[in-house]
């Protein structure tokens, strides 16, 4: 089995003041919470987008695990290569409110969740079986966001 952990980047100030904002204080706290929650999950590969907020979200877990983030390719490529086991048994993807559902759908989940612009606390786990099936577990982490 392969597990894909997916989160939207941690908290930023809303409305956004720039196209590439940094995390705010709550976001930095949430990024540390992600490292705490997922740090012992056996993560072998971490993907981020080119944007600062995803890289800052991943930074604590990358430091904890001694990994380097990879820039995430398109959803179809991630899904194909994840199903083939090319990224290892546990993958973390730090994306955006629009990309996380797209990747979940590409991985084979029939009804991907909606990630609202004001929510930063979702942690989705997609489990990929040896026969190509995908299951979804929806969790939250850190302080609740609404």
N, CA, C and O atoms as a GROMACS GRO file, in nm:
protein
  584
    1UNK      N    1   0.083  -0.118   0.000
    1UNK     CA    2   0.000   0.000   0.000
    1UNK      C    3   0.088   0.125   0.000
    1UNK      O    4   0.196   0.127   0.059
    2UNK      N    5   0.041   0.227  -0.067
    2UNK     CA    6   0.108   0.356  -0.073
    2UNK      C    7   0.014   0.459  -0.012
    2UNK      O    8  -0.106   0.458  -0.038
    3UNK      N    9   0.069   0.547   0.070
    3UNK     CA   10  -0.010   0.654   0.132
    3UNK      C   11   0.036   0.789   0.079
    3UNK      O   12   0.155   0.820   0.080
    4UNK      N   13  -0.060   0.867   0.035
    4UNK     CA   14  -0.032   1.002  -0.012
    4UNK      C   15  -0.100   1.098   0.086
    4UNK      O   16  -0.222   1.099   0.098
    5UNK      N   17  -0.020   1.178   0.156
    5UNK     CA   18  -0.072   1.278   0.248
    5UNK      C   19  -0.080   1.410   0.172
    5UNK      O   20   0.018   1.452   0.111
    6UNK      N   21  -0.195   1.474   0.177
    6UNK     CA   22  -0.212   1.600   0.104
    6UNK      C   23  -0.265   1.708   0.198
    6UNK      O   24  -0.362   1.686   0.271
    7UNK      N   25  -0.200   1.823   0.194
    7UNK     CA   26  -0.246   1.938   0.270
    7UNK      C   27  -0.242   2.061   0.181
    7UNK      O   28  -0.162   2.071   0.088
    8UNK      N   29  -0.331   2.153   0.212
    8UNK     CA   30  -0.319   2.286   0.155
    8UNK      C   31  -0.210   2.356   0.236
    8UNK      O   32  -0.190   2.324   0.353
    9UNK      N   33  -0.141   2.450   0.176
    9UNK     CA   34  -0.041   2.527   0.251
    9UNK      C   35  -0.103   2.581   0.380
    9UNK      O   36  -0.225   2.595   0.390
   10UNK      N   37  -0.018   2.610   0.477
   10UNK     CA   38  -0.066   2.662   0.605
   10UNK      C   39  -0.114   2.807   0.590
   10UNK      O   40  -0.107   2.866   0.482
   11UNK      N   41  -0.162   2.862   0.699
   11UNK     CA   42  -0.233   2.990   0.703
   11UNK      C   43  -0.152   3.107   0.647
   11UNK      O   44  -0.033   3.123   0.674
   12UNK      N   45  -0.223   3.188   0.570
   12UNK     CA   46  -0.171   3.316   0.521
   12UNK      C   47  -0.275   3.421   0.555
   12UNK      O   48  -0.389   3.388   0.588
   13UNK      N   49  -0.237   3.547   0.548
   13UNK     CA   50  -0.332   3.655   0.571
   13UNK      C   51  -0.432   3.658   0.455
   13UNK      O   52  -0.393   3.653   0.338
   14UNK      N   53  -0.559   3.668   0.490
   14UNK     CA   54  -0.665   3.681   0.389
   14UNK      C   55  -0.736   3.813   0.411
   14UNK      O   56  -0.763   3.848   0.526
   15UNK      N   57  -0.768   3.888   0.308
   15UNK     CA   58  -0.734   3.859   0.170
   15UNK      C   59  -0.583   3.874   0.146
   15UNK      O   60  -0.514   3.948   0.217
   16UNK      N   61  -0.536   3.803   0.045
   16UNK     CA   62  -0.393   3.805   0.015
   16UNK      C   63  -0.348   3.946  -0.022
   16UNK      O   64  -0.418   4.019  -0.092
   17UNK      N   65  -0.231   3.981   0.026
   17UNK     CA   66  -0.175   4.113  -0.005
   17UNK      C   67  -0.073   4.106  -0.118
   17UNK      O   68  -0.030   4.210  -0.169
   18UNK      N   69  -0.035   3.986  -0.158
   18UNK     CA   70   0.057   3.969  -0.271
   18UNK      C   71   0.027   3.836  -0.339
   18UNK      O   72  -0.047   3.754  -0.287
   19UNK      N   73   0.085   3.817  -0.456
   19UNK     CA   74   0.064   3.692  -0.529
   19UNK      C   75   0.139   3.576  -0.466
   19UNK      O   76   0.104   3.460  -0.489
   20UNK      N   77   0.240   3.605  -0.386
   20UNK     CA   78   0.322   3.500  -0.326
   20UNK      C   79   0.347   3.532  -0.178
   20UNK      O   80   0.460   3.559  -0.138
   21UNK      N   81   0.241   3.527  -0.096
   21UNK     CA   82   0.257   3.565   0.045
   21UNK      C   83   0.330   3.458   0.126
   21UNK      O   84   0.330   3.340   0.092
   22UNK      N   85   0.391   3.503   0.234
   22UNK     CA   86   0.450   3.413   0.332
   22UNK      C   87   0.342   3.367   0.429
   22UNK      O   88   0.232   3.423   0.432
   23UNK      N   89   0.374   3.266   0.507
   23UNK     CA   90   0.284   3.223   0.613
   23UNK      C   91   0.277   3.331   0.720
   23UNK      O   92   0.374   3.403   0.744
   24UNK      N   93   0.161   3.341   0.785
   24UNK     CA   94   0.150   3.429   0.901
   24UNK      C   95   0.189   3.349   1.026
   24UNK      O   96   0.231   3.234   1.014
   25UNK      N   97   0.175   3.408   1.144
   25UNK     CA   98   0.214   3.338   1.267
   25UNK      C   99   0.138   3.208   1.284
   25UNK      O  100   0.196   3.106   1.321
   26UNK      N  101   0.007   3.210   1.258
   26UNK     CA  102  -0.074   3.088   1.269
   26UNK      C  103  -0.026   2.983   1.170
   26UNK      O  104  -0.026   2.864   1.201
   27UNK      N  105   0.016   3.026   1.053
   27UNK     CA  106   0.067   2.934   0.952
   27UNK      C  107   0.198   2.869   0.992
   27UNK      O  108   0.218   2.750   0.968
   28UNK      N  109   0.286   2.947   1.052
   28UNK     CA  110   0.412   2.889   1.098
   28UNK      C  111   0.387   2.788   1.209
   28UNK      O  112   0.454   2.684   1.216
   29UNK      N  113   0.291   2.817   1.296
   29UNK     CA  114   0.254   2.721   1.401
   29UNK      C  115   0.196   2.595   1.339
   29UNK      O  116   0.226   2.484   1.383
   30UNK      N  117   0.111   2.612   1.237
   30UNK     CA  118   0.051   2.495   1.171
   30UNK      C  119   0.157   2.412   1.098
   30UNK      O  120   0.149   2.289   1.099
   31UNK      N  121   0.254   2.476   1.037
   31UNK     CA  122   0.361   2.403   0.969
   31UNK      C  123   0.437   2.316   1.069
   31UNK      O  124   0.475   2.203   1.037
   32UNK      N  125   0.461   2.367   1.188
   32UNK     CA  126   0.525   2.287   1.294
   32UNK      C  127   0.434   2.171   1.334
   32UNK      O  128   0.482   2.061   1.360
   33UNK      N  129   0.303   2.197   1.341
   33UNK     CA  130   0.208   2.090   1.375
   33UNK      C  131   0.209   1.980   1.269
   33UNK      O  132   0.198   1.862   1.302
   34UNK      N  133   0.222   2.018   1.143
   34UNK     CA  134   0.230   1.919   1.036
   34UNK      C  135   0.354   1.832   1.053
   34UNK      O  136   0.347   1.710   1.037
   35UNK      N  137   0.466   1.893   1.087
   35UNK     CA  138   0.589   1.816   1.110
   35UNK      C  139   0.570   1.719   1.226
   35UNK      O  140   0.620   1.607   1.222
   36UNK      N  141   0.499   1.763   1.328
   36UNK     CA  142   0.473   1.676   1.444
   36UNK      C  143   0.381   1.560   1.406
   36UNK      O  144   0.408   1.446   1.442
   37UNK      N  145   0.273   1.590   1.334
   37UNK     CA  146   0.174   1.488   1.298
   37UNK      C  147   0.228   1.389   1.196
   37UNK      O  148   0.210   1.268   1.212
   38UNK      N  149   0.294   1.438   1.093
   38UNK     CA  150   0.338   1.352   0.983
   38UNK      C  151   0.484   1.311   0.993
   38UNK      O  152   0.531   1.230   0.913
   39UNK      N  153   0.555   1.365   1.088
   39UNK     CA  154   0.698   1.340   1.098
   39UNK      C  155   0.737   1.195   1.122
   39UNK      O  156   0.846   1.153   1.084
   40UNK      N  157   0.649   1.119   1.183
   40UNK     CA  158   0.679   0.978   1.210
   40UNK      C  159   0.603   0.883   1.117
   40UNK      O  160   0.596   0.763   1.143
   41UNK      N  161   0.546   0.937   1.010
   41UNK     CA  162   0.465   0.856   0.918
   41UNK      C  163   0.548   0.782   0.814
   41UNK      O  164   0.494   0.702   0.738
   42UNK      N  165   0.678   0.806   0.810
   42UNK     CA  166   0.762   0.740   0.711
   42UNK      C  167   0.766   0.810   0.577
   42UNK      O  168   0.787   0.746   0.474
   43UNK      N  169   0.745   0.941   0.576
   43UNK     CA  170   0.745   1.018   0.451
   43UNK      C  171   0.879   1.001   0.380
   43UNK      O  172   0.985   1.018   0.439
   44UNK      N  173   0.870   0.967   0.252
   44UNK     CA  174   0.989   0.946   0.170
   44UNK      C  175   1.009   1.054   0.064
   44UNK      O  176   1.121   1.077   0.018
   45UNK      N  177   0.900   1.121   0.025
   45UNK     CA  178   0.906   1.224  -0.077
   45UNK      C  179   0.811   1.336  -0.038
   45UNK      O  180   0.701   1.311   0.010
   46UNK      N  181   0.855   1.461  -0.057
   46UNK     CA  182   0.772   1.578  -0.030
   46UNK      C  183   0.766   1.662  -0.156
   46UNK      O  184   0.869   1.695  -0.216
   47UNK      N  185   0.645   1.698  -0.196
   47UNK     CA  186   0.624   1.787  -0.310
   47UNK      C  187   0.566   1.919  -0.263
   47UNK      O  188   0.481   1.922  -0.173
   48UNK      N  189   0.611   2.028  -0.323
   48UNK     CA  190   0.552   2.160  -0.302
   48UNK      C  191   0.531   2.223  -0.439
   48UNK      O  192   0.582   2.175  -0.540
   49UNK      N  193   0.457   2.332  -0.439
   49UNK     CA  194   0.446   2.412  -0.560
   49UNK      C  195   0.562   2.512  -0.560
   49UNK      O  196   0.641   2.513  -0.465
   50UNK      N  197   0.576   2.593  -0.663
   50UNK     CA  198   0.684   2.692  -0.664
   50UNK      C  199   0.661   2.809  -0.567
   50UNK      O  200   0.750   2.892  -0.549
   51UNK      N  201   0.543   2.815  -0.505
   51UNK     CA  202   0.509   2.930  -0.422
   51UNK      C  203   0.564   2.921  -0.280
   51UNK      O  204   0.572   2.813  -0.222
   52UNK      N  205   0.602   3.037  -0.228
   52UNK     CA  206   0.664   3.049  -0.095
   52UNK      C  207   0.580   2.982   0.013
   52UNK      O  208   0.636   2.914   0.100
   53UNK      N  209   0.448   2.999   0.012
   53UNK     CA  210   0.364   2.947   0.119
   53UNK      C  211   0.367   2.794   0.128
   53UNK      O  212   0.355   2.740   0.238
   54UNK      N  213   0.381   2.724   0.016
   54UNK     CA  214   0.391   2.578   0.023
   54UNK      C  215   0.528   2.536   0.072
   54UNK      O  216   0.541   2.441   0.150
   55UNK      N  217   0.630   2.606   0.027
   55UNK     CA  218   0.766   2.573   0.071
   55UNK      C  219   0.783   2.598   0.221
   55UNK      O  220   0.846   2.518   0.291
   56UNK      N  221   0.726   2.708   0.271
   56UNK     CA  222   0.735   2.739   0.414
   56UNK      C  223   0.655   2.638   0.497
   56UNK      O  224   0.694   2.606   0.609
   57UNK      N  225   0.545   2.588   0.443
   57UNK     CA  226   0.466   2.487   0.513
   57UNK      C  227   0.545   2.358   0.526
   57UNK      O  228   0.540   2.292   0.630
   58UNK      N  229   0.618   2.322   0.423
   58UNK     CA  230   0.694   2.196   0.423
   58UNK      C  231   0.826   2.206   0.499
   58UNK      O  232   0.881   2.103   0.539
   59UNK      N  233   0.876   2.325   0.520
   59UNK     CA  234   1.010   2.342   0.576
   59UNK      C  235   1.034   2.266   0.708
   59UNK      O  236   1.137   2.200   0.719
   60UNK      N  237   0.945   2.274   0.807
   60UNK     CA  238   0.973   2.202   0.933
   60UNK      C  239   0.984   2.050   0.916
   60UNK      O  240   1.071   1.988   0.978
   61UNK      N  241   0.898   1.990   0.836
   61UNK     CA  242   0.906   1.844   0.820
   61UNK      C  243   1.028   1.807   0.737
   61UNK      O  244   1.090   1.703   0.762
   62UNK      N  245   1.064   1.889   0.640
   62UNK     CA  246   1.185   1.862   0.562
   62UNK      C  247   1.308   1.863   0.651
   62UNK      O  248   1.394   1.775   0.641
   63UNK      N  249   1.316   1.962   0.739
   63UNK     CA  250   1.430   1.969   0.833
   63UNK      C  251   1.430   1.848   0.925
   63UNK      O  252   1.535   1.788   0.949
   64UNK      N  253   1.313   1.813   0.976
   64UNK     CA  254   1.303   1.700   1.068
   64UNK      C  255   1.349   1.570   1.003
   64UNK      O  256   1.416   1.489   1.066
   65UNK      N  257   1.312   1.551   0.876
   65UNK     CA  258   1.340   1.425   0.808
   65UNK      C  259   1.468   1.428   0.724
   65UNK      O  260   1.511   1.324   0.674
   66UNK      N  261   1.528   1.544   0.708
   66UNK     CA  262   1.648   1.554   0.626
   66UNK      C  263   1.620   1.534   0.478
   66UNK      O  264   1.703   1.479   0.406
   67UNK      N  265   1.503   1.577   0.434
   67UNK     CA  266   1.465   1.563   0.293
   67UNK      C  267   1.471   1.698   0.223
   67UNK      O  268   1.480   1.803   0.287
   68UNK      N  269   1.466   1.694   0.092
   68UNK     CA  270   1.459   1.813   0.008
   68UNK      C  271   1.328   1.805  -0.069
   68UNK      O  272   1.296   1.700  -0.126
   69UNK      N  273   1.254   1.915  -0.073
   69UNK     CA  274   1.128   1.917  -0.146
   69UNK      C  275   1.152   1.909  -0.296
   69UNK      O  276   1.252   1.958  -0.349
   70UNK      N  277   1.057   1.846  -0.362
   70UNK     CA  278   1.056   1.842  -0.508
   70UNK      C  279   0.940   1.927  -0.556
   70UNK      O  280   0.836   1.935  -0.490
   71UNK      N  281   0.957   1.991  -0.671
   71UNK     CA  282   0.846   2.068  -0.727
   71UNK      C  283   0.746   1.971  -0.788
   71UNK      O  284   0.782   1.882  -0.865
   72UNK      N  285   0.620   1.991  -0.753
   72UNK     CA  286   0.517   1.898  -0.794
   72UNK      C  287   0.487   1.911  -0.944
   72UNK      O  288   0.461   2.021  -0.992
   73UNK      N  289   0.490   1.798  -1.015
   73UNK     CA  290   0.446   1.801  -1.155
   73UNK      C  291   0.294   1.806  -1.161
   73UNK      O  292   0.228   1.819  -1.058
   74UNK      N  293   0.238   1.796  -1.279
   74UNK     CA  294   0.093   1.800  -1.293
   74UNK      C  295   0.029   1.680  -1.223
   74UNK      O  296   0.095   1.579  -1.198
   75UNK      N  297  -0.100   1.692  -1.194
   75UNK     CA  298  -0.173   1.591  -1.116
   75UNK      C  299  -0.167   1.453  -1.181
   75UNK      O  300  -0.151   1.353  -1.111
   76UNK      N  301  -0.181   1.446  -1.312
   76UNK     CA  302  -0.180   1.316  -1.381
   76UNK      C  303  -0.045   1.247  -1.366
   76UNK      O  304  -0.039   1.125  -1.346
   77UNK      N  305   0.063   1.322  -1.376
   77UNK     CA  306   0.197   1.265  -1.360
   77UNK      C  307   0.218   1.216  -1.218
   77UNK      O  308   0.268   1.106  -1.197
   78UNK      N  309   0.180   1.297  -1.120
   78UNK     CA  310   0.193   1.256  -0.980
   78UNK      C  311   0.116   1.126  -0.957
   78UNK      O  312   0.168   1.033  -0.896
   79UNK      N  313  -0.007   1.120  -1.006
   79UNK     CA  314  -0.090   1.001  -0.985
   79UNK      C  315  -0.028   0.877  -1.049
   79UNK      O  316  -0.018   0.772  -0.986
   80UNK      N  317   0.015   0.890  -1.173
   80UNK     CA  318   0.073   0.776  -1.244
   80UNK      C  319   0.199   0.726  -1.172
   80UNK      O  320   0.214   0.606  -1.150
   81UNK      N  321   0.286   0.816  -1.136
   81UNK     CA  322   0.411   0.776  -1.073
   81UNK      C  323   0.391   0.729  -0.929
   81UNK      O  324   0.463   0.641  -0.883
   82UNK      N  325   0.294   0.786  -0.859
   82UNK     CA  326   0.264   0.739  -0.723
   82UNK      C  327   0.209   0.597  -0.728
   82UNK      O  328   0.250   0.512  -0.649
   83UNK      N  329   0.116   0.571  -0.820
   83UNK     CA  330   0.060   0.436  -0.834
   83UNK      C  331   0.170   0.335  -0.869
   83UNK      O  332   0.162   0.219  -0.830
   84UNK      N  333   0.272   0.379  -0.941
   84UNK     CA  334   0.383   0.290  -0.979
   84UNK      C  335   0.485   0.274  -0.866
   84UNK      O  336   0.579   0.196  -0.878
   85UNK      N  337   0.465   0.347  -0.757
   85UNK     CA  338   0.556   0.336  -0.643
   85UNK      C  339   0.686   0.412  -0.658
   85UNK      O  340   0.782   0.387  -0.584
   86UNK      N  341   0.692   0.504  -0.754
   86UNK     CA  342   0.817   0.574  -0.783
   86UNK      C  343   0.861   0.671  -0.674
   86UNK      O  344   0.977   0.712  -0.671
   87UNK      N  345   0.770   0.710  -0.586
   87UNK     CA  346   0.803   0.808  -0.482
   87UNK      C  347   0.823   0.744  -0.345
   87UNK      O  348   0.851   0.814  -0.248
   88UNK      N  349   0.809   0.613  -0.336
   88UNK     CA  350   0.818   0.546  -0.208
   88UNK      C  351   0.681   0.525  -0.146
   88UNK      O  352   0.580   0.561  -0.206
   89UNK      N  353   0.678   0.466  -0.026
   89UNK     CA  354   0.551   0.425   0.033
   89UNK      C  355   0.469   0.537   0.094
   89UNK      O  356   0.348   0.522   0.110
   90UNK      N  357   0.531   0.650   0.130
   90UNK     CA  358   0.456   0.760   0.193
   90UNK      C  359   0.502   0.892   0.131
   90UNK      O  360   0.620   0.926   0.137
   91UNK      N  361   0.407   0.964   0.073
   91UNK     CA  362   0.435   1.088   0.002
   91UNK      C  363   0.357   1.201   0.068
   91UNK      O  364   0.240   1.182   0.104
   92UNK      N  365   0.419   1.316   0.084
   92UNK     CA  366   0.351   1.436   0.133
   92UNK      C  367   0.345   1.537   0.021
   92UNK      O  368   0.447   1.570  -0.040
   93UNK      N  369   0.225   1.587  -0.007
   93UNK     CA  370   0.206   1.691  -0.108
   93UNK      C  371   0.149   1.814  -0.039
   93UNK      O  372   0.043   1.808   0.024
   94UNK      N  373   0.220   1.925  -0.050
   94UNK     CA  374   0.173   2.053   0.003
   94UNK      C  375   0.130   2.137  -0.116
   94UNK      O  376   0.213   2.182  -0.195
   95UNK      N  377   0.000   2.157  -0.130
   95UNK     CA  378  -0.054   2.226  -0.246
   95UNK      C  379  -0.141   2.344  -0.209
   95UNK      O  380  -0.116   2.415  -0.112
   96UNK      N  381  -0.244   2.362  -0.290
   96UNK     CA  382  -0.332   2.478  -0.278
   96UNK      C  383  -0.478   2.431  -0.277
   96UNK      O  384  -0.506   2.314  -0.304
   97UNK      N  385  -0.569   2.523  -0.245
   97UNK     CA  386  -0.710   2.486  -0.235
   97UNK      C  387  -0.764   2.431  -0.368
   97UNK      O  388  -0.860   2.354  -0.367
   98UNK      N  389  -0.705   2.469  -0.479
   98UNK     CA  390  -0.751   2.417  -0.608
   98UNK      C  391  -0.672   2.295  -0.655
   98UNK      O  392  -0.726   2.214  -0.730
   99UNK      N  393  -0.548   2.280  -0.613
   99UNK     CA  394  -0.468   2.167  -0.663
   99UNK      C  395  -0.484   2.040  -0.581
   99UNK      O  396  -0.476   1.930  -0.636
  100UNK      N  397  -0.506   2.054  -0.449
  100UNK     CA  398  -0.522   1.934  -0.366
  100UNK      C  399  -0.638   1.848  -0.415
  100UNK      O  400  -0.620   1.727  -0.432
  101UNK      N  401  -0.759   1.904  -0.438
  101UNK     CA  402  -0.868   1.819  -0.490
  101UNK      C  403  -0.836   1.759  -0.627
  101UNK      O  404  -0.877   1.646  -0.655
  102UNK      N  405  -0.766   1.833  -0.711
  102UNK     CA  406  -0.730   1.780  -0.844
  102UNK      C  407  -0.639   1.658  -0.832
  102UNK      O  408  -0.658   1.560  -0.904
  103UNK      N  409  -0.542   1.662  -0.743
  103UNK     CA  410  -0.452   1.548  -0.724
  103UNK      C  411  -0.529   1.430  -0.665
  103UNK      O  412  -0.510   1.316  -0.707
  104UNK      N  413  -0.616   1.457  -0.568
  104UNK     CA  414  -0.696   1.349  -0.509
  104UNK      C  415  -0.780   1.280  -0.616
  104UNK      O  416  -0.790   1.158  -0.617
  105UNK      N  417  -0.841   1.358  -0.704
  105UNK     CA  418  -0.920   1.300  -0.813
  105UNK      C  419  -0.832   1.219  -0.907
  105UNK      O  420  -0.869   1.109  -0.948
  106UNK      N  421  -0.715   1.273  -0.943
  106UNK     CA  422  -0.624   1.203  -1.034
  106UNK      C  423  -0.576   1.071  -0.974
  106UNK      O  424  -0.547   0.976  -1.047
  107UNK      N  425  -0.565   1.065  -0.840
  107UNK     CA  426  -0.523   0.942  -0.774
  107UNK      C  427  -0.631   0.835  -0.777
  107UNK      O  428  -0.604   0.719  -0.747
  108UNK      N  429  -0.754   0.872  -0.814
  108UNK     CA  430  -0.860   0.774  -0.830
  108UNK      C  431  -0.974   0.782  -0.731
  108UNK      O  432  -1.058   0.693  -0.727
  109UNK      N  433  -0.978   0.888  -0.650
  109UNK     CA  434  -1.089   0.906  -0.556
  109UNK      C  435  -1.206   0.964  -0.634
  109UNK      O  436  -1.195   1.070  -0.695
  110UNK      N  437  -1.320   0.894  -0.630
  110UNK     CA  438  -1.435   0.931  -0.712
  110UNK      C  439  -1.495   1.066  -0.676
  110UNK      O  440  -1.534   1.142  -0.765
  111UNK      N  441  -1.502   1.099  -0.549
  111UNK     CA  442  -1.562   1.225  -0.505
  111UNK      C  443  -1.460   1.304  -0.423
  111UNK      O  444  -1.463   1.299  -0.300
  112UNK      N  445  -1.371   1.376  -0.489
  112UNK     CA  446  -1.271   1.451  -0.412
  112UNK      C  447  -1.336   1.563  -0.332
  112UNK      O  448  -1.441   1.615  -0.371
  113UNK      N  449  -1.276   1.600  -0.221
  113UNK     CA  450  -1.334   1.704  -0.136
  113UNK      C  451  -1.315   1.843  -0.196
  113UNK      O  452  -1.231   1.864  -0.283
  114UNK      N  453  -1.395   1.935  -0.146
  114UNK     CA  454  -1.377   2.076  -0.177
  114UNK      C  455  -1.294   2.135  -0.064
  114UNK      O  456  -1.322   2.111   0.053
  115UNK      N  457  -1.193   2.212  -0.099
  115UNK     CA  458  -1.110   2.279   0.001
  115UNK      C  459  -1.140   2.429  -0.009
  115UNK      O  460  -1.105   2.494  -0.107
  116UNK      N  461  -1.205   2.480   0.093
  116UNK     CA  462  -1.245   2.621   0.093
  116UNK      C  463  -1.126   2.714   0.117
  116UNK      O  464  -1.030   2.677   0.184
  117UNK      N  465  -1.136   2.832   0.062
  117UNK     CA  466  -1.028   2.930   0.068
  117UNK      C  467  -0.989   2.969   0.211
  117UNK      O  468  -0.876   3.011   0.234
  118UNK      N  469  -1.081   2.955   0.306
  118UNK     CA  470  -1.052   2.994   0.444
  118UNK      C  471  -1.008   2.877   0.531
  118UNK      O  472  -0.984   2.895   0.651
  119UNK      N  473  -0.996   2.757   0.474
  119UNK     CA  474  -0.958   2.638   0.552
  119UNK      C  475  -0.814   2.601   0.525
  119UNK      O  476  -0.771   2.586   0.410
  120UNK      N  477  -0.739   2.587   0.633
  120UNK     CA  478  -0.598   2.550   0.623
  120UNK      C  479  -0.568   2.423   0.701
  120UNK      O  480  -0.453   2.379   0.702
  121UNK      N  481  -0.668   2.363   0.765
  121UNK     CA  482  -0.643   2.255   0.861
  121UNK      C  483  -0.673   2.114   0.810
  121UNK      O  484  -0.667   2.019   0.887
  122UNK      N  485  -0.705   2.100   0.682
  122UNK     CA  486  -0.733   1.966   0.628
  122UNK      C  487  -0.604   1.887   0.608
  122UNK      O  488  -0.503   1.941   0.564
  123UNK      N  489  -0.612   1.760   0.642
  123UNK     CA  490  -0.505   1.664   0.610
  123UNK      C  491  -0.575   1.544   0.547
  123UNK      O  492  -0.646   1.470   0.615
  124UNK      N  493  -0.555   1.526   0.419
  124UNK     CA  494  -0.617   1.415   0.346
  124UNK      C  495  -0.515   1.304   0.327
  124UNK      O  496  -0.399   1.330   0.296
  125UNK      N  497  -0.560   1.182   0.346
  125UNK     CA  498  -0.474   1.066   0.325
  125UNK      C  499  -0.540   0.979   0.219
  125UNK      O  500  -0.650   0.928   0.239
  126UNK      N  501  -0.473   0.964   0.106
  126UNK     CA  502  -0.522   0.875   0.000
  126UNK      C  503  -0.438   0.748   0.008
  126UNK      O  504  -0.316   0.753   0.000
  127UNK      N  505  -0.505   0.636   0.025
  127UNK     CA  506  -0.436   0.506   0.028
  127UNK      C  507  -0.454   0.439  -0.108
  127UNK      O  508  -0.565   0.426  -0.158
  128UNK      N  509  -0.342   0.398  -0.165
  128UNK     CA  510  -0.342   0.330  -0.295
  128UNK      C  511  -0.311   0.184  -0.272
  128UNK      O  512  -0.209   0.150  -0.212
  129UNK      N  513  -0.399   0.097  -0.318
  129UNK     CA  514  -0.378  -0.046  -0.300
  129UNK      C  515  -0.300  -0.106  -0.416
  129UNK      O  516  -0.281  -0.041  -0.519
  130UNK      N  517  -0.257  -0.229  -0.399
  130UNK     CA  518  -0.182  -0.298  -0.504
  130UNK      C  519  -0.265  -0.322  -0.629
  130UNK      O  520  -0.209  -0.342  -0.737
  131UNK      N  521  -0.397  -0.320  -0.617
  131UNK     CA  522  -0.483  -0.342  -0.734
  131UNK      C  523  -0.534  -0.212  -0.794
  131UNK      O  524  -0.628  -0.212  -0.874
  132UNK      N  525  -0.473  -0.100  -0.755
  132UNK     CA  526  -0.504   0.027  -0.818
  132UNK      C  527  -0.622   0.102  -0.761
  132UNK      O  528  -0.665   0.201  -0.818
  133UNK      N  529  -0.676   0.056  -0.649
  133UNK     CA  530  -0.789   0.127  -0.588
  133UNK      C  531  -0.737   0.238  -0.497
  133UNK      O  532  -0.625   0.231  -0.446
  134UNK      N  533  -0.820   0.340  -0.478
  134UNK     CA  534  -0.784   0.453  -0.393
  134UNK      C  535  -0.892   0.478  -0.290
  134UNK      O  536  -1.011   0.480  -0.322
  135UNK      N  537  -0.850   0.495  -0.166
  135UNK     CA  538  -0.942   0.530  -0.058
  135UNK      C  539  -0.901   0.664   0.000
  135UNK      O  540  -0.784   0.702  -0.007
  136UNK      N  541  -0.997   0.736   0.059
  136UNK     CA  542  -0.970   0.869   0.113
  136UNK      C  543  -1.009   0.876   0.260
  136UNK      O  544  -1.118   0.834   0.298
  137UNK      N  545  -0.919   0.929   0.341
  137UNK     CA  546  -0.944   0.959   0.481
  137UNK      C  547  -0.923   1.109   0.497
  137UNK      O  548  -0.817   1.161   0.463
  138UNK      N  549  -1.024   1.179   0.550
  138UNK     CA  550  -1.015   1.324   0.569
  138UNK      C  551  -0.999   1.354   0.718
  138UNK      O  552  -1.083   1.317   0.799
  139UNK      N  553  -0.889   1.420   0.752
  139UNK     CA  554  -0.857   1.455   0.890
  139UNK      C  555  -0.833   1.606   0.900
  139UNK      O  556  -0.832   1.676   0.798
  140UNK      N  557  -0.815   1.654   1.022
  140UNK     CA  558  -0.770   1.791   1.043
  140UNK      C  559  -0.649   1.787   1.135
  140UNK      O  560  -0.628   1.690   1.207
  141UNK      N  561  -0.570   1.894   1.133
  141UNK     CA  562  -0.452   1.902   1.219
  141UNK      C  563  -0.433   2.047   1.262
  141UNK      O  564  -0.481   2.140   1.196
  142UNK      N  565  -0.363   2.065   1.372
  142UNK     CA  566  -0.339   2.200   1.422
  142UNK      C  567  -0.467   2.263   1.473
  142UNK      O  568  -0.568   2.195   1.492
  143UNK      N  569  -0.463   2.393   1.495
  143UNK     CA  570  -0.581   2.465   1.542
  143UNK      C  571  -0.687   2.468   1.432
  143UNK      O  572  -0.653   2.480   1.315
  144UNK      N  573  -0.815   2.458   1.470
  144UNK     CA  574  -0.921   2.462   1.368
  144UNK      C  575  -0.920   2.594   1.292
  144UNK      O  576  -0.891   2.700   1.348
  145UNK      N  577  -0.952   2.587   1.164
  145UNK     CA  578  -0.971   2.708   1.084
  145UNK      C  579  -1.108   2.700   1.021
  145UNK      O  580  -1.159   2.591   0.992
  146UNK      N  581  -1.168   2.814   0.999
  146UNK     CA  582  -1.306   2.816   0.948
  146UNK      C  583  -1.320   2.907   0.829
  146UNK      O  584  -1.429   2.919   0.773
   0.00000   0.00000   0.00000
